[in-house]
Amino acid sequence: MKIDTHTKIDTELCGTPLEVGEGFSRVEFHAIDRMAVDESVMVYGRFVFRLADYAAMIEVNHPNVVLGAADVLLMLPVRTDDTLMEESKVGVS
């Protein structure tokens, strides 16, 4: 399925789409050094949020989609060189 939204997004900072279907998306994210907040190489949480946001946007897959609200709870720290995968499905909370 062709991605019709966020066509100029920086996939290095927001994740790379692996799969996009009707009401479903899967995005992979690799944390890079410039995302670190300090010497502990912990990644700034906003980058992790971008992954979830991008997965939701391409799940909807409309040129004018906008995230209206989100509740996010980061359970574990993310460090540089970590790889995350996000799945987004319509109707799942």
Protein Blocks (a to p, Z undefined) as FASTA:
>chain_A
ZZfehklbcfklnopcfbdcehiacddddddfklpgbfnopacfklmmmmmmmmmmmmno
pakbccfbdcdddfbdcdehiacdddddehiZZ
